[in-house]
Amino acid sequence: MTLSPARLAACYRQACELELQAFKPGNVSVYADGHDMTVADFRLSAEVSAAPLCCPDYSLGEKIYYAVKATRAAVGCNTNLGIILLAAPLVQAVLNNTGLGLRDALRQVLDSTTVSDADWVFRAIALAAPGGLGEAEQQDVHTGATVTLKAAMQLASGKDRIALQYLTAYKDIFDFALPTYYNGKNVWKSKSWSAVVVYTTMLSQFPDSHIERKYGNQYSQMIRQTMARLTQALEIPDPQQVLPLLYQTDAALKAQRINPGTTADMTVATLLAVLLQEEWA
């Protein structure tokens, strides 16, 4: 499949916007800001990061670094590092135009990462300065990389679910999130409401790396149970009826400063994969 950089950038921005349209309790959406960030911050971040992320002349690592740099210059905080880390290999897979399906093309990208890619990504992480991420005994981002990006992600994969995707060719997204999305889409005919059930279902099954870096596992069981109840509540023809419960859950999580940010990033990547597959078809 051949997609122009402009079309790829449009898909990326659309995925970011659809995720903002989805009510994700504990995270930022059009229903509620939070954690000192606004919807406007995320929209601007998507806008300024799209061009470097989809630039065909940049390597994978350069895409990530320059997208993070553009975001940092525009909004002054880390709104989308995880989104960029997940989106860049998907974009690269399409730009490579190898004639493979999306996931096979993605696997090829991940298997061919370089030490230079890792070095650019280390610089991006250091620039974004996400809390609790990037400091390690091996391959600390504040020192130069000596292994490929995939190998660096392997070192981080035990405590970071985004890093884990680099090892599994996005198993959580292709094998879990996408079927969940399409099940919701078949019922509601809505991309944004399908994104809600991706978010709640993932949180009912997998701990959120962003939360666990900040708090350990003290909230993990509570979040699993809360999101399982929400997922069950969403099994109705009209999801608008669940809005009161979503508002209640959102307020409770934000009062405790709990932000499932990694799962929100995974939701964007799921939506981007959906849009790219639609283009593929």
C-alpha positions in Angstrom: 0.0 0.0 0.0 1.2 3.5 -0.8 0.0 6.4 1.4 1.4 9.9 1.0 3.0 11.5 4.1 0.1 14.0 4.1 -2.5 11.2 4.1 -0.6 9.4 6.9 -0.4 12.6 8.9 -4.2 13.0 8.5 -4.7 9.4 9.8 -2.5 10.1 12.8 -4.3 13.4 13.7 -7.7 11.6 13.2 -6.6 8.8 15.6 -5.6 11.4 18.2 -8.9 13.3 17.8 -11.0 10.1 18.1 -9.2 9.2 21.3 -10.0 12.6 22.7 -13.7 12.1 21.7 -13.7 8.9 23.8 -14.6 9.3 27.5 -11.7 7.6 29.2 -12.1 7.8 33.0 -9.0 9.2 34.6 -7.6 10.5 31.4 -8.1 13.7 29.3 -11.0 13.8 26.9 -13.6 16.3 25.5 -15.7 15.3 28.6 -13.1 16.4 31.1 -9.6 17.8 31.3 -7.2 16.6 34.0 -3.7 16.3 35.5 -2.9 19.9 34.5 -3.5 19.1 30.8 -6.3 20.1 28.5 -7.9 18.8 25.3 -6.3 21.9 23.5 -2.9 20.7 24.6 -3.4 17.3 23.1 -4.9 18.7 19.9 -1.9 21.0 19.4 0.5 18.2 20.2 -1.1 16.0 17.5 -1.0 18.9 15.0 2.7 19.8 15.5 4.0 16.2 15.8 2.3 14.9 12.7 4.7 16.3 10.1 7.9 15.0 11.7 6.3 11.7 12.6 5.3 11.1 8.9 8.4 12.6 7.3 9.7 9.9 4.8 13.3 11.3 5.0 13.6 10.6 8.8 14.7 7.3 10.3 12.4 5.7 12.9 14.4 7.2 15.7 14.5 10.6 14.1 10.7 10.6 13.6 10.3 10.0 17.3 12.8 12.6 18.4 11.6 15.4 16.1 7.9 14.7 16.9 8.7 14.9 20.6 10.8 18.0 20.1 7.9 19.7 18.2 5.5 18.8 20.9 7.7 20.1 23.7 8.2 23.4 21.9 4.4 23.8 21.4 3.0 22.8 24.8 5.9 22.7 27.2 5.0 19.3 28.7 4.9 15.6 27.9 1.5 15.0 26.4 2.3 12.4 23.8 5.6 10.5 24.2 3.8 7.2 24.4 1.6 8.0 21.5 4.6 8.8 19.3 6.5 5.7 20.4 3.6 3.5 19.3 2.6 5.5 16.2 6.1 5.8 14.7 6.6 2.1 13.8 3.1 1.9 12.3 3.8 4.9 10.2 7.2 3.6 9.2 5.6 0.3 8.2 3.3 2.0 5.8 6.1 4.3 4.4 8.3 1.3 3.7 5.6 0.0 1.3 7.0 -3.6 1.3 3.7 -5.1 0.0 3.1 -6.9 3.3 0.1 -6.6 5.5 0.2 -4.0 8.2 1.3 -6.2 11.1 3.9 -8.1 9.0 5.3 -4.8 7.8 5.4 -3.5 11.4 7.2 -6.6 12.5 9.8 -6.0 9.8 10.3 -2.4 11.0 10.7 -3.5 14.7 13.2 -6.3 13.7 15.4 -3.9 11.8 15.8 -1.1 14.4 19.3 0.2 14.9 21.6 1.6 17.6 21.1 5.0 16.0 17.3 4.6 16.4 17.8 3.9 20.1 20.1 6.9 20.5 17.4 9.2 19.0 14.7 7.7 21.1 16.9 8.1 24.3 17.2 11.8 23.4 13.4 12.0 22.9 12.7 10.4 26.2 15.2 12.6 28.0 13.6 15.7 26.3 10.0 14.6 27.2 11.1 13.9 30.8 8.3 11.5 31.7 8.1 10.7 35.4 9.9 7.5 36.3 10.8 6.5 32.8 14.2 6.3 31.2 16.5 5.8 34.3 18.0 2.3 34.5 21.1 0.5 35.4 21.4 -0.6 31.7 20.8 1.7 28.8 19.9 4.8 30.8 18.5 7.4 28.4 20.8 10.1 29.7 23.8 8.2 28.2 24.4 7.1 24.7 22.7 3.9 23.4 24.9 0.8 22.7 22.1 -1.6 21.6 19.4 -1.5 19.0 16.1 0.2 19.8 14.3 -3.2 20.0 17.0 -4.5 22.4 16.6 -1.4 24.6 12.8 -1.9 24.6 13.4 -5.5 25.7 15.3 -4.2 28.8 12.3 -1.9 29.7 9.6 -4.3 28.7 9.1 -5.7 32.2 7.9 -2.4 33.6 6.6 -0.7 30.5 3.7 -2.0 28.3 4.7 0.3 25.4 8.2 -1.2 25.3 6.6 -4.7 25.4 4.8 -3.9 22.1 8.1 -3.6 20.4 8.9 -7.2 21.2 5.6 -8.7 20.3 4.7 -6.8 17.1 2.0 -5.0 19.0 0.3 -8.2 20.3 -1.9 -6.3 22.8 -3.2 -4.1 20.0 -3.6 -6.6 17.1 -4.7 -9.7 19.1 -6.7 -8.0 21.9 -7.6 -4.3 21.3 -8.6 -4.5 17.7 -11.1 -7.4 18.1 -12.5 -5.5 21.1 -12.8 -2.3 19.0 -14.6 -4.1 16.1 -17.0 -5.8 18.5 -18.0 -2.4 19.9 -18.1 -0.9 16.4 -20.5 -3.7 15.2 -22.9 -2.7 18.0 -22.6 1.1 18.1 -21.3 2.1 14.6 -19.1 4.7 16.5 -15.3 4.8 16.5 -15.1 7.0 19.6 -17.5 4.7 21.7 -15.6 1.7 20.5 -12.4 3.4 21.7 -14.0 3.7 25.2 -14.6 0.0 25.4 -11.0 -0.7 24.2 -9.7 1.5 27.1 -11.9 0.0 29.8 -11.4 -3.6 28.6 -7.6 -3.2 28.5 -7.6 -1.7 32.0 -9.7 -4.6 33.2 -7.1 -7.1 31.9 -3.7 -5.3 32.0 -2.1 -3.1 34.6 -1.3 0.5 33.4 2.5 1.1 33.3 2.1 4.9 34.0 0.1 4.2 37.1 2.4 1.5 38.4 5.6 3.6 37.8 4.0 6.2 40.1 2.2 4.1 42.7 3.3 0.5 42.4 0.5 -2.0 42.4 -1.6 -0.4 45.2 -4.4 0.6 42.8 -4.1 -2.2 40.3 -6.9 -4.4 41.7 -9.3 -1.5 42.3 -8.7 -0.3 38.7 -9.2 -3.8 37.3 -12.5 -4.2 39.1 -13.8 -0.7 38.3 -13.0 -1.1 34.6 -14.5 -4.6 34.5 -17.8 -3.1 35.9 -17.7 -0.3 33.3 -17.0 -2.7 30.5 -20.0 -4.7 31.6 -22.2 -1.6 31.9 -21.3 -0.7 28.3 -22.9 -3.8 26.9 -26.0 -2.0 25.9 -27.3 -0.6 22.6 -27.0 3.0 23.8 -23.7 3.8 25.6 -24.8 7.3 26.3 -26.7 5.8 29.3 -23.4 5.0 30.9 -22.3 8.6 31.0 -23.2 9.2 34.7 -21.1 6.2 35.7 -18.2 7.4 33.5 -18.3 10.8 35.0 -18.4 9.3 38.5 -15.4 7.1 37.8 -13.5 9.9 36.1 -13.9 12.2 39.1 -12.9 9.4 41.6 -9.7 8.6 39.7 -8.7 12.2 39.2 -9.3 13.0 42.9 -6.6 10.4 43.6 -4.4 11.7 40.7 -4.7 8.3 39.0 -4.1 8.6 35.2 -4.1 5.5 33.0 -1.9 7.3 30.5 -0.3 4.2 29.0 -3.7 2.7 28.2 -4.8 5.9 26.6 -1.7 5.8 24.4 -2.5 2.2 23.5 -6.0 3.4 22.6 -4.6 5.9 20.1 -2.4 3.3 18.6 -5.4 1.0 18.2 -7.3 3.7 16.4 -4.4 4.5 14.2 -4.1 0.8 13.3 -7.9 0.8 12.5 -7.5 3.8 10.2 -4.4 2.4 8.4 -6.2 -0.9 7.9 -9.1 0.9 6.4 -6.8 2.6 4.0 -5.1 -0.7 3.3 -8.4 -2.2 2.4 
